[in-house]
Amino acid sequence: MLVAAHTAWLWLLLPAARAGAREPVAAAGLGVFVLLYLLLVAVPVVDLPVSSRLHHAGLALHALLGTALAAAFTGVSDGGLIVLLYVCSAGAVGLTRPAAAFGWTGGSVAAVLVIGAVHRSPAGDVVPTALITALAGASTIGFVRLARLVEELRRTQQELARTVVERERLRFAQDLHDLLGHTLSLIVVKAEVVRRLAPADPARAATEAADIERIGRTALGEVREAVTGYREQGFGRELANARTVLDTVGIAVTVRGSGHPLSVEADEAFRWVLREGVTNVLRHSGATRCEITVAGDEAGAVLTVRDNGVGGRPEPGNGLRGLAERLERAGGSIGFGRPPGGGLELTARLPAPVPT
């Protein structure tokens, strides 16, 4: 559309074309000038594969040809100076730096004034042409700048959309790992209990098997919530599940809470920390006792999961790395240590939310 608009306003060259019709050289020069003008406008607008050096050389040739035509036609036609309007427009469209484009426009206006003064053209012809050239150059620069900003904004929006999609994919992958890793570990533990109880206590084994079914159904619901982005399970429910699971496998649980209630951010983050901590106790510790402590005050909240197992530092697998990333995004941290009585101590900290 922009190229078509630049083509349409070539009617302003009709007086110069009529004057040059009697001179084959002038007519040929004007024809080359028009073709070169349309090509120079199409290069940035249609994004033709032309190097910047070749494009700048074309602009220089166009300016020399236009200046020569303006000087030749000004003495024999009233519209000779208007040729420089197209020189100005070609540079305003093609030069990417605003300073260079405005300099080109200023040079075109100066050429109009100088050629008009040399030919002693009436001020009523020279001044309006100079003003039209200046306005055409400035408006073209503004339009091109706006078009480039819109294109930049479009590219930025596309990049942001891709970034959001990638973040959501990462969030889904992390949530699914946290959900299924814990649940599958729990199912394995309970299945082992069922296998041991089946010969001696079928009724108890049936109860445990029913519990496995319940856990599976709950996990299925949690996965659906995670996929849709609506997770309603809170820290309190996770704490109750942890107590049940640890009691089932014979690990004594002590829960201590003090201070302020957990904020929404701490409730969500500590839920995942507790789940991963209990999973590690079940898998790796060989513990007989587990102590869970939650404390909150004006500075923030702290969750500690401590056991008396074999101790050591767990391998930084996907679960622990995901927890560290989750807490870092909320401004918190996670650490591991060995308590005095042996075993492993997992500590998560979150600062108090900033009031809005």
C-alpha positions, 0 to 999 in steps of 0.5 A: 500500500505504501509503494502504491501511495508513492506511485500515485503521487508521481502525478506531481512530475507531469509538468516536468515530464511535459517539459522533457518530452521534447528532449529525449535525454531529459525524458530518459533521465526522468524515466530512470529517476522514477524507476529508481525512486520506486525501487528505493522505496520498495527496498525498505517497505517490501524488505527486498534482499538488498545490501545497505551499501548498495541501497545507500549507493542507489540513494546517492545516485538518485540524489545526483540524478534528481538534482541534475533534473531539477536544475535542468527543468527549473529554467523551462518548467514551473514544476522542476523543483518538485523533483527534489521532493521525491529525492527527499522522500526516498531518503526519508523512507530508506534511511533507518537512523532518524538523524540521517533521515532528517539530515537528508531532508534538510539537504533536499530543502537546501537544494530546492532553495539553492537551485531556485535562487540560481535560476532566480525563480519566483519566491512564490514557487520556491518557498512553497516547494521547500515547505512541501519538501520539508513537510513530506520528509518529516511526515515520512520519517514519522510514519516510517518510525511508527511502522518500525515501532509497531513491528518491534512491538509485534515481535516483542509480543510474539516473543513474550507469548513464546516465553509465557508458553515456555514458563507454563510448560516448565511449571506444568512439568515441575508440578507434575513431577512434584505430584507424581513423584510423591504419590507413586512413592507412597503407592509403592510403600503401601503396596509393599505393606499389602504384600507383607500383610496379605498372608498373615492379615488379609483384612488389613491388607484389603484396607491398605489396598483400598487406601492405595485406590484412594491415593490413586484417585486423589492423585488423578484429581491433583494431576487434573488440577495441575494441568488446568492450573487450579490447585486447591490443596493447601499446606494443612491438607498436605501436612495431614497426608504426610502424618498419615503416610509416615504413621503407616510405615511406622515412622513416628511424626511430631508436628510443631507450629508457632507464630503467625499463620502462613501467607498464601505464598508460603502455604503454596511453597511449603506444601511442595517442600513438605511433600518432597521432604516426606518423599525423601524420608520414605525413600532414603533415610531409613528413619524411625522419627520425623519432626516437622516444624512450622514457624512464622513471624513478621520477617517471614516463615520457616519450615523444617523437616528433620529425621533421624535416618542415615543422614547425608546430603540428598542428590540434587535431582529434579525435585530438589532443583524444582523446589530451589527454583520455586523458592528463589522465585518467591525470594526464599531459599532452601538448605540441608544440614545434619542435626546433632542427633544424626539424620537430615534436616531440610529447612525452607525460608520465605520472607514475609510478603510485601504489602501492596 
